[in-house]
């Protein structure tokens, strides 16, 4: 008894045996692997509702905001907010500066300005 083939390879082999030629291979990705990894980090950083809200809070303020003021707007404690800010800082969505013993954060408008262009590159539009 012949074992049943499954999957895409089996379908291609079966089609070739039946005289059908498989369609051409799809176009290769235009995005370089390093750039794709960078964009993936951006989207991963934005994949959390708290981080989206932190960005929204910072964007609503013209000046840098003290971490203690950021904490006052969320049901999380300071260590959790600092963790989210660390991720946003690592992806350059926010910039930080120390003033005395306090950390102040602001939106990196240059980074955010590149975001629509990144979406266009990913979608090839």
N, C-alpha and C positions, 0 to 999 in steps of 0.2 A: 504494500500500500504506500502511496506517495504522500509525504508530509505536506501539509498546506502551508504555503508561503503567505506571510503577512507584511504589511507596511508598505512604504513608498517604493522601496527597492523591488519588492515582489511585484508590485503593480507595473513598474517600468519593465522588468524582465518579461512579464506576461504580455505587455503591449508590444514589446520588440518581437516576441515569438509570433504574435498575431499579425505582424507586418506593419504595425503602427510605429511611427517615429515620435519620440518624446519632444515636447516643445523645447525651445532654446532656454538656456539658463537665464535667469533674471539678471538684470544689471547689477554690478558690484556696488557695494556701499561707497559713497563718495567721501564720507566722513572718516578721517584717520582714527585709528584706535585710541591714540592718546587724547584726542579731542573728544571722542565718545566717552572715555572714562571721566574726563573733566565735567562734561554735561551730565553724566549719570550722578556724579557727586552733587551737582547743583540740584537736580530733581530729588535726590535722596534727602538733602537738607530741607527741601520744601515739602516733603511728604509727611510732615507732622503738623497738625492744626495749631499747636501751641507756637511753633516757630513761625507759621504764617501770621498768627496774631501778633507776635512780637515784632515782626517786620512791619506790619500794619501800624502798630503803635509808634514805632520809631519813624516811619514815613510821615506820620501825622504831626510830628514835632520838627520844627525847623532847626533846633539845636540838639546837641548830644543829651541823652537822658541817663541819669544815674541808675545803676542797677537796682538800688533800693526803691526807686520810683517805678521801675518796671515790675518788680515783685508785687507792688501794691495793686496791680491790675489783674493779677492771676491768682487762682486758687492753689498755687504751688509755692513751695518754700524757696528760699534763695539758692540753695545748692542745685535744685532742679532747673531753675531759670538760668543759672550760670552754665549749666551743662548745655542747654539749648543755645545760649549765646556763643558758647565755644564752637559748636557745630556751624552756626551762622558765620562766625569769624573765620573759621577754617576754609569756608567756601567763598569768603570775601564779600558776602552779602552785607555784613556790618563791619564797621571800623570801631576800634576801642581806644580809649586813652585813660591813663591814670591821672587823677587829680587828688593828690594827698593819698588817703587810704581808700578812696572810692574809685570805681571803674565807671566810665561813661561810654555810652554806645550811641552810634548814629548809623543811618543807612548809608551804604556805599553806593551813591547814585550812579557812578560810572559803571559799576558791576551790573546794577539793575538795568541800565540802559542797553547793555549787551544781551540781555535775556531774550528780547523779541528776535534779535538776529540769530541767536542760538536755536530758537524754535524753528525759524525759517530754514536754517541749515539742516536740522534734523529731518524736517518734513520735505526738504528739497523743493521749496517754493520760492 
